[in-house]
Amino acid sequence: MLDYADSETPTTLPATPKQIAFARRIAEQQNLVLPWEIQQDRKLISAWIDTQLAAPRVQDTRPSSKQVAFAERIARIKRRDVPNECYRDRKMMTHWIDSNKP
């Protein structure tokens, strides 16, 4: 009968440079910390990557800087103010621009 407590544990394979680079890119894009321990094990880093790719991403709903600049240009021409809530929501800013184009 084998006693598993006495047997050596199988060695873990190190993460590949491609895995590490891909995981670091994901971590940078999502403002996450990639733990050092995960970078040492091929299976752990693979599971971490899968988890991050499956997680829903938070989307920025603020208007782009180009949208804001265009809206402010329209507002100057029409001598109006862009409503404050438009600065917090891209769709509202789009609607305001569409309804106030010169």
N, C-alpha and C positions, 0 to 999 in steps of 0.2 A: 504494500500500500504506500502511495506517495504522500509525503507530508509537504504540503504547499508552503507552509510557513518557513521551511528550511531552504526551499528552492530560490534561486536568484530571480529577481523581478526582471522582466524583459526591458532592455534599454529602449528609451524613447528616441525617435528619430528627430533630428533638429529641423526646425522650420526652414524652408527654402528661401533664398533671397527674394524670389518673386513674391512669395506669400507675405514676407515681411514688408516689402515695398507696397504691395496692394493694401495690406492692413493699415499701414501708416497713412496712405492716401485717404482711406475711409475715415480713419481717426481724425485727420486734419480737416476733412470736409465737414464732419459732424461735430467738431470740437470735443473730441473724446480723448481720453488717455488710454494708450495701448499698454497694458501691464507687461512688465519685463518677463514675468513667468510665462506668459502666453507666447511671447516671441521665441521661446526656447523649445517648444514642442509642436511638431507638425500637426498633430490631431487637435490640440488646444487652439492653435491659431486658425485652423480651418473651421472649427466650431464657432469661434469668435466672429470670423468673417461672415459665416452663414447667418448668425444671429443679427449682426448689424445690417446686412442686406435685407433681411426679412422684416426688420423693424420699420414702422411707418416713419417717414421723414416729416419733420416740421417745415412747413413752407412759409416763406416770408410773404405776408400779404400787404406789405407797405408798397406804395408806388415807387417806381424807379426814379432816379435823379433826372432822367430825360423827361419823364412824364411831369414831374414837379416843375421843371423849368418851362416846359411848354404851357402848362396851366397858368403859371405866374405871368408868362408873356401875354396870354389871352386876357388875364385879369387886368393887366396894365392897359391893354388896348381898350377894353370895355369899361375901365374904371370901376372894377368890382374887386371884391376879395374872394379868394378861394376859401371855402368853408374849412374849418379846422379838422372836421371828421374826414375830409378827403385826403389829408396827409397821413391818415392811419390805415386807409383801405384802398388798395389798387383798383378794385371794381368801382368804388364810389368816385375815385379820381377820373377814371375812364368815362363814367357817365357824365360827370361835370364837364369834362373837356368836350365830349360829343354834343352836349346841349348848349355849349357856349362858344363853339367855333365861330370865328369871324366870317 
